[in-house]
C-alpha cells in the first residue's frame, strides 16, 4: 500500500475535509501531522485517531504566518522523521457581491487561500527538493475553474492556486525533483465553509444550494487517498469532484 507509513501534513485539519482526510489516511497506516487554528478540535481529533490505532500529532497554527508553517514541518520531521505529503486544505469563502465592498474579507481570502498555500509550499519545498520526491495536494474549488456571481474574489484566489500548482508540477519535472501535485476542485461539499459568509443574501443562496446538493466531506477524503495511493511515477494532478445531481 502506497499510503502506509507515509508522513502526511494536513492544514485546515480541525473539521470538514481536513478532519475526514486525517481519519481516513491514519486508518490506512499514514502518520498524520495536523495543523489548524482551533487547538481543542485538533486535540480531540488526534486523540480519536490514536484510540483507533493510528499515529497523529498536532500543532495549533495559522497558515497566514510563515513561521507557523515551518514549525509544522519541523514537528513532522522531529516526530516521524520527515514529510512525504502536504495537504494544503485551509481556506475560507466569505462570498459577497463586489458592490458590497467587503474589502477586509477580500484581503482575508487572499491571505488564507493564496498566501496560506504559498507559505505551506515554501515550508516544505526545500525538503522535497533535497529528497527528490514529495507530494503537494491543495483544496481549490469549482470556483477555480468557472466564474460565479458573488464569488469574484474567492474564485480569483482559487484560480491562482490552480496556476501555481500547475507551474510547480511543470518546474519539478524540468528540475528532476519528482514532486507530484494534485489540485482538487470540489463543488457543493458539506463543511463549515458557509459559516464564513457574512453577506445575508449570499448566505441564503448558498445555503439553499448546499441544502439541495451538498455531499459529505468524506468524499473528498477518498480523492486525497486515491491521489496519494498512486505509484510514485504517476501524477494525477487535477480532480473536479461534486454531487452527481448538481449542475456545477
URCOR-V398785 format. One line per field, one symbol per residue. ss: DSSP state (@ for helix, = for strand, . for the rest). phi: phi as a letter, one per 20 degrees, with the letter a starting at -180 (. if undefined). burial: 1 if it has 9 or more other C-alpha atoms within 8 Angstrom, else 0. A space follows every 10 residues. Layout:
# URCOR-V398785
ss->???
phi->???
burial->???
This chain:
# URCOR-V398785
ss->......==== =....@@@@@ @@@@@@@... ======..@@ @@@@@@@@@@ @...====== .....@@@@@ @@@@@@@@@@ ....====.. .......@@@ ..@@@@@@@@ @@@@@@@@@@ @@@@@@@@@@ @..======. .@@@...... .@@@@@@@@@ @@@@@@@@@@ @@@@@...== ======..== ..@@@@...@ @@@@@@@@@@ @@@.==.@@@ @@@@@@@@.. .......=== =.......
phi->.fegmfedec emeealgfff fgfffffeof ddcdcaeeff ffffffffff fenedbcbbf bcffdgffff ffffffffed nrbdbcdedf acbffaffff lefffgffff fefdffffff fffdfgffff elaqbdccee affeccdcgn cffgffffff fgfffffgff ffffemelee cbdddfefdf cefffeeeff ffffffffff fedgcfffff gfffgfffff gfecceebce cafgeeef
burial->0010011111 1111111111 1111111011 1111111010 1110110011 0001111111 1111110111 0110111001 0011111111 1111111000 0000010011 1111111011 1011000110 0111111111 1111001001 1111111111 1100110110 0110001111 1111111111 1011011110 0110011011 0011111101 1111101111 0000101011 11100000
